[in-house]
């Protein structure tokens, strides 16, 4: 959430940011409500001052009982009006996306994202590589009919070494991030309260793409970013504690309404998928540096798996709602013949911290400041499974398991 004072004092900057994002927000309505609120506050303070003066010793007689009742009623009415304006303002502010950082490239679509580096060469085959859905069915490790039978379209069942490969990847990535990259493992709930969704920036904007249990008012997480954002909600982090790094595995649940008709074949896009998520709470001065380190942590996973990848900086039009700057990590899938996004690492600055009210004290004597938050997939499944299957496939239809995963899987090949 943007600071209201920032919007008031930088209106044209925010308006231009919305244009650059190809987005909209009720800026004019916010500014008008803000004007009304400040007028009512001045009026309210005036009446409070009169009441205070009337209550001083020797001045009580100057205000009759009827005037006192009128004064109290006026103050109460103004207080209720200000509270109502506060609620309206907050609801509108929740609809305003973050302002892109100055280093974010301008663009009008994902076509304007910028490739900043890459690693590895696309593997050449002496046969035509198959897509993962053909490989998976032939090897008996992915069953699409069972998925539809159990849950409907965009669901599937992993079997045997397919299920073990996915589980091995999760364990390998958690081990790497905790033992070598400095993250603390968290196992959060997969369902959260509404205020958690608001704090992370998923509500109210993306309500249609979320799964919701109406009876208990719990929301299924679309990513572990949601519970991790809220671990320190309404807290003041003590001096010397930052930076804090967390990593978590969760299943993720999304309706995929925004991608209707896209990627309907295979396991690239489903209503339920697994993901390992990295998350950081840091001081504002270090957040840009921490973003680069997070991208490097995601890259490390790709490199150890021996899979070709590239890093793209997202342009203004492709940034996520809460992000001030983002990089995508993409792996090459030769069977699908496309780059697959396996991670998006973002610096959200103080946008989420304001929504979730997460602050810190730089020193014991300092006033609390809002932290900066960062999030990134480390990495997202099943797209890593796709990349492994398609890059490590052999002419006989078998799949070599990457060296680093073989101890976790307990096998060297899927055949």
N, C-alpha and C positions, 0 to 999 in steps of 0.2 A: 504494500500500500504506500502511495506517495504521501509525503507530509503536506497537509493542507496549506501551511504557510509557504512551502516551496511552490505549490501550484499557483498560489496567489501572486507571488513575487516573480514567477517565471512562466507566466501563462503562455506566451508565444513559444517558448522552448518546448513546453509540454505539448502544445498544439502541433508543432512541427514534428515532434517525436511520434505522435499518433499518425501523422501523414506518412512518415518514413516507415512505420510499422504496417501500413495499409490497414489500420485499425480505427475504431471509433470509441468515444467515451463521452459522457454527458458533462463536458467541461463547463459550458455556459450555465447549466442548471446548478452545478456545484458552486460556481462563483456567485450566483445570485443568492443561493441559500446561505453561503458564507457571509455575504453582505447583510442579509436579514439577521443572521445570528449575532453578528458583531453589533448591530444596531440595538437588538434586544438586550444584549449583555450590558451595553452602556446605560440603557434605560434601567435595567435591573440594578446595576451598581448605584445609580442615582437614588433609587428608592431605598436601597439598603443603607446608604449613607444617611438619608433622612431618618430612617428608623434608629440608626446608631446614635445620631445626634439627639433624637427625642428621648432616648433611654439614658442619656447622661444625667447625672445628679443635678437637680435644679431646673431641668428643662422638661420634665414629664408633664408639668401642668400646661405647657404650651400646646399639647396635642390632646384633643378630646378623645373619649372612648370611641366615638363613631369614626373619627379620623384614623385612629389606630387600627380599627377593624378594616377600614377601607385600604389602609397601607399594607396590612398583612395579606389581604385578599389579592391586591395588585401584585405583590411580590410572589405569592404562590402561583398566580396565573402566568407571570413572566417566566418563573422557573420551569413550569411545565412546558411552556412554549419553547424555551431554549433546549430542554431535553428532547422534545420532538424534533427540533431542527438538527440536533446532534445525531439522532438516529437516522434521519433522512440523509444527512451528509455522509455518515459512515457507509450506508447502503450504496450510495453513489460512488464513493471513493473506492469501494471494493471492485468496481467495474473498470477502473483505470489501470492499464498495464504499466509495467516498469519503463523507465526512460532508457533507451540504448546508450551504452557508454560511448565516449568520443572515438574510440578505436574501432568501433563496429562498422564494417563496410555498408554503404548505402546499397539498397537493392529493392526490387519490386516482387521477387519470387525466389524460390529455392535455386533457380538457375543462376542467381547472382552470388551464391555462396562461393567462398574462395578456398581452393586447396592450398594449404600452407606447407605440407610435407607428406611424404609417403615412404613406405618401406616394403621391400620385397618385390619380386617380379611375378606377374601372373603366370602360373604353371602352364607349360605346354604339354599337351597330351598327344599320344600317337593313336588315340581313338577319340570319338566324340563323347565328352563327359555328360553324364546324365544329371538331371535335376534331382534334388534330395527326395522328392515324393516318389519318384520311380525307384531310386535306390532303397529307400526305406521300406517300401512294400515288398520289393524283391527279397530283401534280407529278413523280412519279418520283424522289423524293429519299430515300425510306425504303422498303426492301424487307424485309418480314417473312418472306416465303416463303424467300428466300435465307438469312436468319438461321437459320430452322428447318432448312433443308437442310444447312447447314454445321455447326451446333452444337446444335440442338434448341430447346426452348421457352425463352422469355425472352432470346432473342438476335435481332438484326436487323442489317441492313446499311444504312449511309448511302451515298448515291450522289451524284455530281456536286456541285451547289451545296449539298446537304445535308451532305456530308462537308466541303466547304470552309467552310461556316458554323460547324460544330463546331470545326474547326481554327482559324478566325479568332477565335472566342471565347476559346480557350485562349491564343493569342498576345496578344490584346488584354488579357486579365486579367493575364497575367504581366508585360507591359509596364507596365501601370498600377501594379501593386504594387511593381515594382522601381524605376521612375523617379519615382513620386510618393509612395508610401507607405513607402519605406525598407526594403523586404525584399531579401534576397540570394537570387538564384535558385539552386536546387539541382535536379539531375537524379539522383535516387536509383535503385537497383535496384528492380525490381518484385517481387522475391523476397527474403526475408530469413530469417535464422536464427531458431530457436525462441526464444532469449533476447530477441530484439527484440520478438516478440509478447508475451512476458511483461512486458517493460519498459513497453510502451505500455498494458497492461491488457487485451489481447485474449485472452490465454491465462492461465489455463485455462478461463475462464468461457464464451468464445464459440467454442470449438474446432469445434463442429458447424456453424458458419456460415462457416468458413474453408476455402479450398482448400489442400491439402497434398501436396507431392511426397515420398512416403515414402522413396524410394530415397536421395535426397540430403538428406532432412530439411530441406527449404526450404518456406517458407510464402508463398503469393501475398498481396500486400498488399491489405487491404480499404480502405485509404486511405493517402495519403502521410504521415499523422500517425505511422504506425508507424516507417518509417525515419528521419524527422526527429527523433522522440523519442530515438532511439538514436545520433544523430550524436555526442553527447558522453557516451555511456554509460561509466561507470567513469572519468570525468574530473573534475578540479577546475578550473573556469574561473577564469582569472586576474583580479585586481582591475582594475576599470575597463572590463571587456569588456562586461558586461551593460548594457542589454538587447541580445539577439541576435534578429533577425527573419529567418526563412527563408520562402521560398515555393517550392512545387514542383508540377509537373504529374506525375500518374501515371494510368495505367489502374488501376481498382480492381476487385477480384474478391470476390464474396460469393455464398454458396449461396442466400441468401434463404429459408432454411427457416423463419425466424421470421415471414415474411410470406406463407406458403403460401396460395394462393387469392386474394390481394389484388393489385389493379392488374395483372391479367394482359393487359390490352389496351394497345397502344401501347408507348412507350419510357420510361415513368415509372420502372419498376423492372426491372432486368435483372441477370444474373449478372456482367456486365462493363460498366463505365461509366467515363467520364473525369471527372477532378476536378482543380481547382487548389486547393491547400491552403496556408493560412497557418499559421505556427507561431512561437511566441515562447518564449525562455528569459529570465526576468526575476527581479529581486529581489522577495522576498515583499511588501515594503511597497508596491510599485507594481502588483501583479498585478490588482487590481480596476480601476484606471485603465486599464491596458493592455488589459483585456477590452473596455471601452467603446470604446477606439480601434480594436480589431480589428473590432468590430461596425460601426463607422463606415466602415472600409475595405471591408467586404462591401456595405454600403449604397451606397457610392459607385459600385460596379459596376452595381447595379440602377438608380440614378439616371441614369447616363450612357447606359444602354440605353433609358431612357424607359419603364420598365416599372413598373406599380403594385406596391407591396410593403408589407409590414407586419413589425414586429418583435414577437416574443412572448418573454416570459421564461418559462422552463420551471418548472413546479412540482416539488415534491420527488419525486413519483411518476414523473415523465417524464424525470428527469435520467439522463444516461448513467452507466455504471458508474464511470468515473474522474473524473467532473465534480463540482465543488463548486458551480458556478453556470453556467448556460447560457442563451443567447438563440438563438432560431431566426429566420432571415430567410425570409419566404415571398413568392412572386410569385403574382399572380392569373392564372389560365388560364381565359379565358372560354369556350373550346370544351369543356373538361372540366368547367367550372363548379366549380372548386375552387382552394384555395390550395395551392401546391406549395412544400415546403421546399427551398430552394436553398442554405442554409448553416445550420450549427449552430456557434456560437462558444462555447467553453467555457474556464473557468478551472479547471484541475485541481489548483491549489495545489501542494503537494509530493508528491502521491500518485504520479504517474509518476516523479518524480525519485528517490523512495525505491526504487522497483522497479528503475529503471535506474541508480541510484547516480550521479546527476548533481549535483555540488556546485559551490560557488564560494567565493572568499574576498572579503569586502567590502574588506579592506585586506591588505597583505602580512603583517601580524602576526596577522590574525584566524584563528580556527579555521574550517575549512570548514563551510558551511551548505548545506542542500538548496535548490536553485533552485525557483521556481514555473514551471510550463509552461502554455501556452495554445495552443489549436488552433481553427481555423475554416475552413470551406470558403470559397473566394474566387473563383469559386463552383463548385457542383457541376453537372456536365452528366449527362444530357441535359435536365434539367428546365428549364434556361435556354433551350435550343433549343425546348422545348414552349411556353414563355411567349412567346418571340419569334414563333413560327409562329402562335399563336392570337391574340395581340394585334395583330399587324401584317398579318393576312390581309385581303384585299380581296374585294369582291363577286364578282369573276371567278375567285376561287380562287388568285390570285397572292399573294405575300408580300413586303411592303416590307422591305428590310434596314435596320436602324437606322443612322442617319447615322454613328455612331462606328465601326461595323463595315465600312462600305462600302469604305474603302481596303484593309482586310485581305481581304475577300471578292473584291474586284475587280468588283463588280456592285452595282446598286441595287435589283434586284427579282428574285425567283425566280418564274418563270412557265412 
